[in-house]
Amino acid sequence: MLFVIAVVSVYLASVVGVTDSTPDSSYVAAVYEHKVILNPHPRVPVSRHDALQHMQKNLDIYEEQAARAAQQGAQILVFPEDGIHGFNFTRLSITSYLETIPDPQEESWNPCMKPERHNNTEVLQRLSCMARRNNLYLVANMPDLQPCPLKTSPTSTCPPDGHWQFNTNVAFRSDGLLVARYHKHNLYFEASCDTPPEPEIITFDTPFAGKFGLFICFDILFHDPTVLLVQGGVRQLIFPTAWMNQLPLLDSIQFQQAFSLGANVTLLAVNIRNDRLIMTGSGIYTPFSATYHHARKGDPEEGRLLVARVPVLEPLEVKQSAAKEVEAGGGETTDSGYCYQDSCDDPPPPSYPTFISSMMYDTFTFVLLNETQGDIKVCNGTFCCRLQYRWLLQDHKELYAFGAFAGTHTVNGRYALQVCAVVRCAGLDRSSCGQEVEEAESKMDFLLEGNFDTKYVYPSILTSRMFLEQPESLEKAADGRLTMKHSNTKGGLVTACLYGRMYHLDNE
């Protein structure tokens, strides 16, 4: 299931500026969604020999896919989080899988050319030679062992056993040189790993596309290091993940594209394939295109290589003046057919009966969409969302709801949100609104708007059978209102969402 979408240029001015509609150059990127071969007993310690035997099985597949990517002209290839060793280890049982990865900022080392420099680095050596043999930049994920001084201070971050264990991205130049090492900052139930003492802002340069930034999985939902990379002007980000899909708001490809659009960046995102854990969904996204794969129930459980030519985005600082001009212009659209400025003559939308329902473990305030068209406002506390919609088929039989949420999500992670969302309900009773749905038949034209108290808002449109659609327009007004307009929906609407992250409230 491979989709290539060509769409009009869009922008989200308050996040990072306008997109580049006429890029001067391009490059070929590849990601490989890997069906990882797992250790069947990850909590049982094994010898280094056995750990290497296990990891070599996954690396054999990496070798095949690197050669395939190179044959298709790829200049950079990304593999997923946990793709070499797997997951569900304890701190002790992962010990034999660890390698001590030197810091490329302090030491220049090509593991393929000088393997004898560091002991017990067989995985690093093989990845380095893989990059060198195929003449491409290569990013992979592996566990790292780093010594730290034991301290008696209660504020010391050094674990009692005297070393750190990090979930780590490594990047290799096309000649095999190790050029970057990034330690994951936001862990997700990873008993075998430590959080680094400080968030790391790690990038590396390429001759074909300039600078790339590194982060991992759960990092994408937090300010550090993800937003720091974007604020630093990095326009191309690499995102290995082992993401368990959760509809209706956080399916893998849904949020991958949402982040690319909201942050105005290219995102090379690659997931694990594991049906038991609902892991699938990878893609190569720019602010105006998407090449992605999302397996569905019944599809063969196998890996998938994606290759796409993407434009080189200009560094952020080049576009700051243009972004300010757009932001200064307010939020007016042209030929939208809708009016949403305070100066409009239209009266405010009428009130509709609301109800409360849980979605993604958060308490949303919902309104049912029972009319053939409407103009609806729904609020959760002081945060309000507005929807102007028109069903394309008046006799649709599915139930939809429009909801708002403002507050702190506290299940499987803590982060503050403001969310406006249109969702298809799982059944015909309102109690089913907010449950997981993958398919829909109903199509609508809509304008979705929220009065956000954050400039970090990530827009998405997910349609039936896990298709993404690009918003027709995205606009940010000076007062914080963000509007997403879309018409001529190609598939039945599953979710239309504006996902606002209130990073500054995460610790309150």
Steps between C-alpha positions, in 0.01 A plus 500: 500500500701796371362844444660808343304819544573821310330798657498878512744683724368585846636689796467537871658838550523512878691175530797532267411712200388440145589198293723500198285467191789506252789303649830530318618145559388160616632170630386139525407372846407150610348348815455131574208383717653189652329188632746457783614152597451499878671321784219268619618537860620861528505501881749213520869603484702347215867486405658755267532222242128425514408869492715548190347195334157652556594848377675367191168356379348848494817650355489246216164648401641851536777402256245387241293816534802731489599344169144539368487863610836573338382343174209747503733794545452561873748740654380449856333196660330481840418191706250490793536516876585164659539345156829322572447368852126513572333610825357403842842446657587563862800709597696180560378286211598756234861512624645273230333706227673823604791662319686809615452758224771769486387862477561618140533855632809392693645224284513438126455129441412283206409160648519326162852626429637482856306228682786428739478843667206401724419155636154341494369722221391238248164668430659841447752344265234328293285813472804703402596254228138489383505876444840485334420203276180663373636856488213650699442673832348257745312551827421212736396450861684294760567493877805686632707441815672805648700509826421766757668592827336353807401777739351493846302818439123438503469723193742293292353359180752216487323165553617284791682258264730779380395527136226636279303296248350712224255447215715639222496612137825474307567662164775404254640691205504332161864400555417336834608781733291522818365856486226517767381337821170597664367371833119486530370744759134406542479132586180296469494212750863410428630328812830416331594862423589824679396855425809706413589768755419776248304499174735468204464711187675286239535572129727396216577655164471348155628629164166436328249651744679689774414436863292215645379478860448183705229401745316179597137387540342654815725806457263624228236593760731717711682831480850366564676417277246513216389862510855610585618343174231683302567827680866455413414511131518128423258429212569126454437263787561126539252308713555129576210368707335191645154657508187320620213649304213659685200633314328736460770764563841334520535250221862490379465649152232739621731670748809467283336708229344732758844575643649560155221745419491671838875541532551567128776242466593189309459192719659163423290277726538124530315257723530136604257250346341287772133411471466374858605839633311697229824641362506617139510828312803672348552779253703772334317827556551858388267796567344438158538128424491158661625155407384252761403145584247379757415131519142400569346199666559193286804637317808275504719581798815604318741787461459785253759723334389850401710717269412853393662806351439801723595867478776653705333750732681828555631565851245658730680832543475568126121500528443699818414828328247328275343332802460835675332646194251213488429524872454876479241448231258333742292195426295600198440240234396547140204329336437285805125540499520545877531798730681473830635847579367697796398773256267270306130577500404137562356437847691264729416132452200379699538281804440126465451236768837375623604175662815368663686196370850361546736506203862391530441490880413871501158650579375676187194720469313388186218613276332260255497592129139413425420761234585496129710810562575720794705758684585367846701624793607272785704594806690307764546750778617825343645329192264508204489340156282581202391282210323605182409191300290362216446130435557401138236225522196594706391142564816385679426254777806540721512701822755779539593727789695824533703532818731723699747424779732721702699353782784270595509148359617268779478141369822341368669838508427850625457790261270801468264530203245711320321290238222560246384183325229364275469123539286222365336317790541124518124441509171687486492584869682806629675288763708355212641840403873508564555128448737359239373492141696420183238525228228746400283584201380852579670797337479866592627843406609680814677787664641408843624775729638531852593791724833359611720629779803342338671543165584130488202341326518187286223449237386168356230351278469121510253327269374146456745211467783708646535759226636844575366814334677832480304799632389736228623792710644569845504852637597662829352832607682748719264430792597131517218354295604218270273398214515188287283486189436193286257409224447224246603231745615193310423245773253463782606721789640322805662796679568868436710641780688806621732365771643781710790438736523724807862419571530776761234334718643147499646525850213681668 
